[in-house]
Amino acid sequence: MALNKKITIPLTILTLAVVAASWLYRSGKLSKAPGLHKGDGHATQEQSATPLYTCPMHPFIIKDKPGTCPICGMELIKKLNDAQNAATMTPEQKQQADMLGRVALSPTQRIMANVATVEAKPGILNKEINAVGIVQYDQSRQAKVTAWIAGRIDKLNVSTVGAFVSKDKPVAEVYSPDLLATQQEYLLAVKSRDQLKNSPIPSIAQNGDGLVASAKQRLMLFGVKESQIAELERAGKPTIRLPIYTPLSGVVIEKMVQQGQYVNTGEVLFNIADLSRVWVEIDIFENEVPFVRVGQQVEIRSSADPRMASRGRISFVYPFHDPKTHTVKARVEMANPGSMLKPDMFVNAIIRVPVAKGIVLPISAVIDTGKRQVVWVESSPGTFEPRDVQAGERVDDKIQILSGLKPGDKVAVSGGYLIDSESQLKGAGGQDHSQHGGAAPGQKAPAASPAQQAPAKGSLKMDDMKM
């Protein structure tokens, strides 16, 4: 009986204590105990009034006394708590800052974080295709000087490669027995025509004209010009040497004869090229070929003088693919004043292709987490909210935004990473950044454990942030 009393009395006291505690909790008196407050179903300790110090560049570094940052060595500054921040905000800002996923910055914080915004505007982003090329001769401006008749080169007016020649001046003079005999035949035909033209018989007069026409045709087949034939008829005696002319003015790029050398009919004497216009054959990588079109303007820069740029247009895209370099050649035709571009010279080519229209922002405005792309939009003065966007083309320091923004939105172009860090430190990014690596869009995120719901003070999850 004594043993039962020893057990019964403590159990009764414990039961009464549990009932009293339950009544106090339900009535709200227990939640008003000093140091505790009622939150979202969990009792949490009130924030300590002890000042904390943090690094402006690394907000996740939090110390309880002044010093320097262990990462960058900067002086730590006093960390403003929520009450201090709220003191400088308007009621509207406080209401918006309390909304999930938004971060409110005081003017001091904004200056220290170097937060700058720009207005989102539609624009056109030019895609730049960079390629290398080689200067080539314009094949439509090349010619060969050949011998129209067999003979001996008695005089050579061009003695070196690289010399400039004009189509109005002979490059050589050739002696040919066949040419001499043909000239004599022409003079005899002219003399016979003059004697027979007064004949009363029309057929005889016509025969004289036929002989002259036949002899003239033979001279022209030997490369004799109309003006030379007229001079021959006026002089009345044959010319010993026949001048040889080039079909176009240009530079001698190859010389195959010497003075005194005997040549045959059709033998090449010189190769001539006009360098006033040239071709540039550029190599386009296969993934950029769809952006290249005939007629596009190309900027050509030479290594000899990179400050000077020349411009030409694509005239042809070759239907061949190089399996070794995975490139396709494109031909650029362009003027070459002063012959600045030399054949076989390496050059750099830039093709600017306008892509689809869209909002264009500095690339620093977009935070790429590896899985998503986020920008911080200033929804009201001093208040920023994260916005998922879809990025398009990137050119230099510009990026095209395909979706997620509308014209007129103010986007943070600097300080975005610091805003993101502040969001994670305060838990304001629960809707946006707390799901890094979580459920896919449209799916319910898995329930978080108590440890995940209440992270340790000063912790920062940056698993998928590209810093």
Secondary structure, DSSP 4 states (H G I P E B T S, - for coil): -HHHHHHHHHHHHHHHHHHHHHHHHHHTTGGGSTTEEE-SSSEEEPPP-S--EE-SS-TT-EESS--B-TTT-PBPEEPP-HHHHHHTS-HHHHHHHTSTT-EE--HHHHHHTT-EEEE--EE-PEEEEEEEEEEEE-GGGEEEEE-SS-EEEEEES--STT-EE-TTS-SEEEE-HHHHHHHHHHHHHHHHHHHHTT-SSHHHHHHHHHHHHHHHHHHHHTT--HHHHHHHHHH-S--SEEEE--SS-EEEEEE---TT-EE-TT-EEEEEE-TTEEEEEEEEETTTGGG--TT-EEEEEESS-TT-EEEEEEEEE-S--BTTTTEEEEEEEEE-GGG-SPTT-EEEEEEEEE---EEEEEGGG-EE-SS-EEEEEEEETTEEEEEEEEEEEEETTEEEEEES--TT-EEEEESHHHHHHHHHHHTTTTTTGGGTTSPPTTSPPPPPPHHHHSPPTT----TT---
